[in-house]
Amino acid sequence: METEELARRVCFIRETHYGGFWDFTANLEHGDTAYTTLPLKAHTDNTYFTDPSGLQMFHLIEFDGKGGTSLLVDGFYVARQLRTKSPTAYETLSTITIPAHSAGDPNTLIQPTPNGYPILNHDPLLNNSLYQIRYNNDDRSTMNHLESEQVLEFYDALRKWNNLLKDKHNEYWFQLKPGRVVIFDNWRVLHGRDKFSGHRRLIGCYLNWDDYQSRLKISHLSQEEILESL
């Protein structure tokens, strides 16, 4: 189909326990709230993977109902606000690791090791710059690796982070319509949706970060320029 062809023009489609190219409705095919009519708060996907998918593609194919408005939030922009308003909270969410899991399907149990990753992840080789947001409260596991004082620090920081995510000035709501494809950076942009009623069919896929970056570089550089950049 045309949407899958578009995805493959970006890079290879990533295969996961959800399959390769999704085609799903609120049929509870997987033990995941995405397969329901429930609202989804702003989150990133694959927090339980050691290597979360870099891009996501969504294409609404059919919708006969009400609601289901889509939500996007720029996580880097929210992180900058948190760093300005509460440097302590920013530091906490940059250092305390969060175990996450995917265990909704009978044949799936995915957990990152050893105790997960922080919500705000930085690259020590690039001036400690923020490069990745990992946040999905629905996939969070128990925090029993923390000391009691760390638990208090974490929940205080988490509340400040969540309040900024829900600030209407940081939210972008829009109604997906058939024919419109949305591709976004899963390492930066959090997504969600409003609750809905009726029939809603969505197709899409995950795309690997490294494969996407490779295709992006190749499309802009000659072979000589690529070799010079190494």
Beta strands, then each sheet from edge to edge (+ up, - down):
strand 1: 13-14
strand 2: 21-24
strand 3: 40-43
strand 4: 55-67
strand 5: 70-74
strand 6: 120-123
strand 7: 129-133
strand 8: 171-174
strand 9: 181-185
strand 10: 189-193
strand 11: 196-207
sheet 1: 1+ 11- 2+
sheet 2: 1+ 11- 4+ 9-
sheet 3: 3+ 10- 5+ 8-
sheet 4: 6+ 7-
end
